[in-house]
Amino acid sequence: MSNKEHSWTDFLHMRKTDTCVMLGSGPSINKIDAYGWKKIENYDTFAWNNWVYHPTFIPRFYALEVKKKRNFAQIGRRFKEKWNLYLNVNFLIHKSSEQSLSYVVIKGMPNIYLVKFVRRDKKRTHKVFTADYQMNRKCLTASYLTSITAYIELLYRMGYTTIVLYGVDMLNSYYFWSFGEFGETHCKWNKQHLNRNPKLPHSTHQVKDFIVDFDRRWMRPEGKKIVVGHKETALYPELEYMNFLKR
């Protein structure tokens, strides 16, 4: 792995399609059938953090934010299980996580890129953050201490005309691995909800304000859009629903 810090401009040449499918970890992921996954394979795909728990689908881009305070030993073991499957994946590692890469055993992977975030907030907040900010020329901006905001900015800068969200549910604290057998995982639902009702909205549900505003402020004026591929999400109907996997 190179210690070089990569700017978002280093990813411009990596876009293969005009559409990118972002894969969150919400339980709606389990509603995508074999036909749907075959169709999604035709597009660039972007997943993050715990996606390695998914039994079959391997994304083209995988963002990892490795934190020392978390127990990532399980994720490391899961990457070991799928080592050969992930050799061609482009890994984005948050710069602040570089020193704790040993928690996830991917240091031998050939395509690892260090990226830097500027955080608009220093702690979790319910303050509304819109997408009305001056984008940093050297790095990405994260709002609500939530990485998806920076990843959406990255995909916008890479030139995707359509960003399709799957599994970005935010309706509760469950994940796609909360139901059924998915092998070893580090939790059954959002760790901030372990002693609370998991049916309550996810701890990052307020990021909805940012995503909807980003679509309206940056994407739509350029003839681009962020859409949802399913209606089981707090983002609908504010974001357009597109039956992306229709037969």
Steps between C-alpha positions, in 0.01 A plus 500: 500500500626845412500763774402760243190696589264499203289792385154444356652589161692172508172312463366680193642246256347208691140571398389228256127577477278808535303336781638396837309280742571579867447199725414573861451241772126535561272192501345598165817359343353154561216576258736510202470166322749321274366681194547834675861427592579396144362832379690699763823332383475701178567826687764645725422411861606660826470341846655578837609371841318172575400400147739202516224327701294471182526140376518554124540849356845658461495877436738689273574766763517428872551777758634403842517725802696299753472629856711380792205516736312238303562130489580431137647156563189336356519708184865409463417132519221542247739667254736209544217264403440693177854612426504390134157650431609846618837522321362727224296726726605866535529570874466854634644538848430808707835669567443509877459121493838429341672408828230250593493308173626196689143458627396405149722257316510662157852641504600258225226617267641679193245783465493701823460878497529733796245782496455797731177644642435843642230462765242771540408382850715362779228290663164348410239771475139554399585836351388512137792496259405590145723441199550875461875514569820580315636168381865452593728465197738261675274275704140399566258643754319280753187622678329352809817297566358272232718382215223455245483879461864506383450198274203663326716807440771276354260331257364838395852623430580183306226600256227242557170620356292267718571375851264219603468431873421152629505402864520861622181442699538698825156384616637286782832374635493159331750389235468248219687249718258549792274236350616155389843338489782723377794354686700680767405866556598758762141591594140413415379857461640849541729496805359830629165323528613184678316598818214672322213404275658407162180608325585863576659699214867441433743729681596663168145562377547879512741471205184488287494881501846515345438234232173656383658845491806370312272360232316831462794736540776326305365212292171623348631834368750300290240256369617232745314333785511290814218246505389213722458152357236404756236677706592345838715797594464827688625672183179425311300689373740797532734315266362365176429127487635328190412138431859433412470121503180462301488197275 
